[in-house]
Amino acid sequence: MTPDQAFARWVRLSLIAFVILFVYFLAADLWMPLTPQGRVMHNVVQIAPRVSGQVSQVHVTNNEHVEAGDLLFTLDQRPFQLSLEKAELALEAANIRNDEYDASLANAQAALAAAQATETQLARDNNRMQRLNARNSVSRQQADQIAAEYDAAQANVRAAEARVKQMSVQRGLTDQQNLRLRQARNDLAQAKLNLTYSEIRAEQSGTVSNLQVKAGTYAKAGTSLAALVDDQADVIADFREKSLAYVSPGNEAAVVFDAMPGEVFSATVGEIDAGTRQGQLMADGTLAAPVSTDRWVREAQRERLHLTLTEEQDILESLPTGARATVQLFPGSGPAAWLGKIQIRVISLIHYVY
């Protein structure tokens, strides 16, 4: 065989190999999609106080595991205790003021009863005097005087009723309707709650991370002091949209973690995200800004899906959040599934060296 013939043979073999690989990758992207864009994601909760104050004690160390309810930090409680005492004094003053209202209300009610009694007596005297005046048995002056006194008695009754109503409004019919007392009780409840908030506790079990606060640090309400990494974890993977054409929740999958080369973990597809950030319109008052590009073939959009390990789920707790993973999906069966299993195992072995 001449050198030209040998070269031609190698060219033909290379072209055949290229076509075979090209067809393989096209089919694999649909029937056994694989992505190295997988991660282990733990929920991360910001540890932030609900009230502002100076940190007096730090009860945990960085990367320490805590249980839900464990005490993490304590703020200087003296300002909150003073606020609590102030609220208690305000409630006591409200109760005293309430007693004063009770006394004033009782006095107003007694004055009303006296005015009503006087009105009743003068009503009888006025009726009698009007009858005598009709028979000319008394002078007109006496009849008019009694009538004026009766009108004044009626005015006194109305004034006494208004006073009783005013005191009733200020007092409130019951303690639950008394505005000053309700405000004092509300302030007391808020002061007690703030004193409770001066102790920052873990909302869930997890590992404290990025702890940089020390005793003496001034903590602002809502400002993060550290992060709490949840024990529970999720495996996510980003695939090209075309690769998910035949994928649906419940399909089998396999996961390889970079931290555990050579091991393949079986999983199932849990759910597929409804969209990406690029598909979200922000109503911020600005006009749309279409993406412009001069590329003939634009970059493929990726969609995120979530996976659940079917065995050894506790392995996720030992992996840090953000740990990388490679995910192999099996949307079909038969030869595609066999080739997919071979494909992911080859990649798991490659992780020994990369």
C-alpha positions in Angstrom: 0.0 0.0 0.0 1.4 3.3 -1.0 1.6 6.2 1.4 -1.1 8.0 -0.5 -3.4 5.0 -0.1 -2.6 4.8 3.6 -3.3 8.5 4.1 -6.6 8.2 2.2 -7.6 5.2 4.4 -6.9 7.2 7.6 -8.9 10.1 6.3 -11.9 7.8 5.5 -11.6 6.2 9.0 -11.5 9.6 10.6 -14.5 10.8 8.7 -16.4 7.6 9.6 -15.4 8.0 13.3 -16.5 11.7 13.2 -19.9 10.8 11.7 -20.4 8.0 14.3 -19.5 10.3 17.2 -21.6 13.1 15.8 -24.6 10.8 15.5 -23.9 9.4 18.9 -23.8 12.8 20.6 -27.0 13.9 18.8 -28.8 10.8 20.0 -27.3 10.9 23.5 -28.4 14.5 24.0 -32.0 13.4 23.6 -32.2 9.8 24.9 -29.4 9.8 27.5 -28.8 13.4 28.4 -25.9 14.2 30.7 -24.6 17.4 32.3 -21.7 18.3 34.5 -23.6 21.3 35.8 -25.0 19.7 38.9 -24.7 20.8 42.5 -25.6 19.9 46.0 -27.7 22.7 47.5 -28.4 23.1 51.2 -30.9 25.7 52.3 -28.9 28.6 53.8 -30.6 30.8 56.4 -29.3 34.1 57.4 -28.8 34.5 61.1 -29.9 38.0 61.8 -31.3 39.6 65.0 -34.8 41.0 65.0 -33.7 43.9 67.3 -30.6 46.0 67.4 -28.1 45.8 70.2 -24.6 45.1 71.3 -23.5 41.4 71.3 -22.6 40.4 74.8 -22.0 36.7 74.3 -21.3 34.3 71.4 -22.3 30.7 72.2 -21.2 28.9 69.1 -18.0 28.6 67.0 -17.6 28.6 63.3 -18.8 25.4 61.5 -20.4 24.1 64.7 -23.5 22.0 64.2 -26.5 23.2 66.2 -30.1 22.0 66.7 -33.2 24.0 66.3 -33.7 26.3 69.3 -30.0 26.3 70.4 -28.8 29.7 71.7 -26.4 31.3 69.2 -25.9 34.9 70.4 -27.0 37.1 73.3 -27.5 40.8 73.0 -27.0 43.2 75.9 -30.3 42.7 77.6 -30.2 45.7 79.9 -31.9 48.1 77.5 -34.6 45.6 76.9 -35.2 44.9 80.6 -35.5 48.7 81.2 -38.0 48.9 78.4 -39.9 46.0 80.0 -40.0 47.8 83.3 -41.1 51.0 81.6 -43.9 49.1 80.0 -44.9 47.5 83.3 -45.0 50.9 84.9 -47.1 52.3 82.1 -49.6 49.4 82.6 -49.7 50.1 86.3 -50.3 53.8 85.6 -53.1 52.9 83.1 -54.7 50.8 85.8 -54.5 53.6 88.3 -55.9 56.0 85.7 -58.7 53.5 85.0 -59.6 53.5 88.7 -59.8 57.3 88.6 -62.1 57.0 85.6 -64.2 54.5 87.6 -64.5 57.0 90.5 -65.3 59.9 88.1 -67.9 57.7 86.3 -69.5 56.7 89.6 -69.6 60.4 90.6 -71.1 61.4 87.2 -73.7 58.6 87.6 -74.7 59.8 91.1 -75.0 63.4 89.8 -77.2 62.1 87.0 -79.4 60.3 89.5 -79.7 63.4 91.6 -80.6 65.5 88.6 -83.2 63.0 87.5 -84.8 63.0 90.9 -84.9 66.8 90.9 -86.4 66.8 87.5 -89.1 64.3 88.6 -90.0 66.4 91.6 -90.2 69.6 89.6 -92.2 67.8 86.9 -94.9 67.1 89.5 -94.7 70.6 90.9 -95.0 72.1 87.4 -98.0 70.0 86.6 -99.7 70.9 89.8 -98.9 74.6 89.5 -100.2 74.7 85.9 -103.5 73.2 87.0 -103.8 75.8 89.9 -102.9 78.6 87.5 -105.7 77.5 85.1 -108.2 78.0 88.0 -106.5 81.3 89.0 -105.6 79.8 92.4 -102.0 81.0 92.2 -100.2 83.9 90.6 -98.8 83.8 87.1 -95.4 84.7 88.5 -95.3 81.6 90.7 -96.4 79.3 87.8 -93.7 80.8 85.5 -91.0 80.4 88.2 -91.8 76.7 88.7 -91.8 76.1 84.9 -88.4 77.8 84.6 -87.0 75.6 87.4 -88.4 72.5 85.7 -86.7 73.5 82.4 -83.4 74.0 84.3 -83.8 70.6 85.8 -84.2 69.0 82.4 -81.1 70.8 81.2 -79.2 69.6 84.2 -80.3 66.0 83.4 -79.1 66.3 79.9 -75.8 67.7 81.1 -75.4 64.9 83.6 -76.1 62.3 80.9 -73.5 63.9 78.6 -71.0 63.7 81.5 -71.7 60.1 82.1 -71.4 59.3 78.4 -68.0 61.2 78.2 -66.6 59.3 81.2 -67.9 56.0 79.8 -66.1 56.6 76.6 -62.9 57.5 78.4 -63.1 54.6 80.7 -64.4 52.0 78.3 -67.2 49.7 79.2 -64.7 46.9 79.9 -60.9 46.6 80.3 -60.8 45.2 76.7 -62.4 48.4 75.4 -60.3 50.8 77.4 -57.9 52.4 74.9 -55.2 53.4 77.3 -55.2 50.0 79.0 -55.1 48.2 75.6 -52.1 50.4 74.5 -50.3 49.7 77.8 -50.8 46.0 77.4 -49.6 46.0 73.8 -46.5 47.9 74.8 -45.8 45.4 77.6 -46.2 42.5 75.2 -43.8 44.2 72.7 -41.3 44.8 75.4 -41.4 41.1 76.5 -41.1 40.0 72.8 -38.1 42.3 72.3 -36.4 40.9 75.4 -37.0 37.4 74.0 -35.5 38.6 70.6 -32.3 39.6 72.4 -31.4 35.9 72.4 -30.8 34.8 68.8 -31.5 31.1 68.5 -31.3 28.7 65.6 -34.5 28.4 63.6 -33.5 24.9 62.3 -30.9 22.3 62.7 -27.7 23.0 60.7 -24.2 24.1 60.6 -23.1 27.7 61.5 -20.9 29.1 58.8 -19.1 32.4 58.0 -19.2 33.3 61.7 -17.3 36.6 62.1 -19.2 38.3 65.0 -17.5 38.7 68.4 -18.6 40.0 71.8 -18.9 43.7 71.6 -20.1 43.9 68.0 -23.1 46.1 67.5 -25.7 44.1 65.7 -28.4 45.9 63.6 -31.8 44.4 63.2 -32.1 42.5 60.0 -28.3 42.5 59.3 -26.8 39.0 59.0 -24.3 37.9 61.5 -23.6 34.4 60.1 -25.2 31.7 57.9 -26.9 28.6 59.0 -26.6 25.7 56.5 -29.5 23.3 56.7 -28.8 19.6 57.1 -31.3 18.7 54.4 -30.0 19.0 50.8 -31.2 19.0 47.3 -29.4 17.9 44.1 -30.0 20.3 41.2 -28.8 20.0 37.6 -28.9 22.4 34.6 -29.7 20.9 31.2 -30.1 22.4 27.8 -33.8 22.8 26.9 -33.4 20.3 24.0 -32.0 17.7 26.3 -35.2 17.7 28.4 -37.5 17.1 25.5 -38.3 13.5 26.6 -37.6 14.0 30.4 -40.5 14.0 32.9 -40.7 13.8 36.7 -40.2 10.3 37.9 -37.6 9.3 35.3 -34.6 7.4 36.5 -31.2 9.2 36.9 -27.7 8.6 38.1 -25.5 11.1 40.0 -21.7 11.2 40.4 -20.2 13.6 43.0 -16.8 15.1 42.3 -16.0 14.5 46.0 -16.7 10.7 45.6 -15.1 9.6 42.4 -15.9 6.1 41.2 -19.3 6.0 43.0 -22.5 6.2 41.1 -25.7 7.0 43.0 -29.2 6.2 41.6 -31.8 8.9 41.7 -35.1 10.0 40.2 -36.1 13.3 38.6 -38.2 15.2 41.2 -39.4 18.3 39.4 -38.4 20.8 36.7 -38.3 24.5 37.4 -41.0 26.6 35.8 -38.5 29.0 34.3 -35.4 31.1 34.6 -34.6 34.6 35.6 -34.3 35.6 31.9 -38.0 34.8 31.5 -39.1 37.1 34.3 -40.3 40.6 33.5 -39.6 43.2 36.2 -42.2 45.9 36.6 -39.6 48.6 37.6 -40.9 51.4 35.4 -38.1 51.0 32.8 -38.5 50.0 29.2 -37.5 46.5 27.9 -33.9 46.0 27.0 -33.7 43.3 24.3 -30.5 41.2 24.3 -28.5 41.9 21.2 -25.9 39.6 19.8 -24.0 39.2 16.5 -23.5 35.4 17.0 -25.1 33.2 14.4 -25.7 30.4 16.8 -26.7 31.8 20.2 -25.9 30.1 23.5 -28.4 27.3 24.5 -30.8 28.1 27.3 -30.5 25.8 30.3 -33.4 24.7 32.5 -33.0 23.4 36.1 -34.4 20.2 37.5 -34.3 18.7 41.0 -33.3 15.1 41.8 -33.9 12.8 44.7 -31.5 10.1 45.6 -33.2 6.7 45.9 -30.7 5.3 48.3 -28.1 6.6 50.8 -29.9 9.9 51.1 -27.9 10.7 54.2 -24.8 11.1 52.0 -26.0 14.6 51.1 -25.6 15.8 54.7 -21.9 15.1 54.5 -21.4 17.1 51.3 -21.0 20.9 51.6 -23.5 23.1 49.9 -22.4 23.9 46.3 -20.5 20.5 45.9 -20.3 19.7 42.2 -22.0 16.7 40.6 -22.5 15.1 37.2 -26.0 13.9 36.4 -27.1 11.3 33.9 -30.8 11.0 32.9 -32.5 7.9 31.6 -35.7 9.1 29.9 -35.9 5.9 27.8 -35.0 2.2 28.1 -33.2 -0.3 26.0 -29.9 0.4 24.4 -30.0 4.1 25.4 -30.3 3.2 29.1 -27.4 0.7 28.8 -25.2 3.2 27.0 -26.1 5.9 29.6 -25.0 3.7 32.4 -21.7 3.0 30.7 -21.3 6.7 30.0 -21.8 7.8 33.7 -19.5 5.1 35.0 -16.8 6.1 32.7 -17.2 9.7 33.9 -17.1 8.5 37.5 -13.7 6.9 36.8 -12.5 10.1 35.1 -13.1 12.0 38.3 -10.2 10.1 39.9 -7.9 12.1 37.8 -9.9 15.3 37.2 
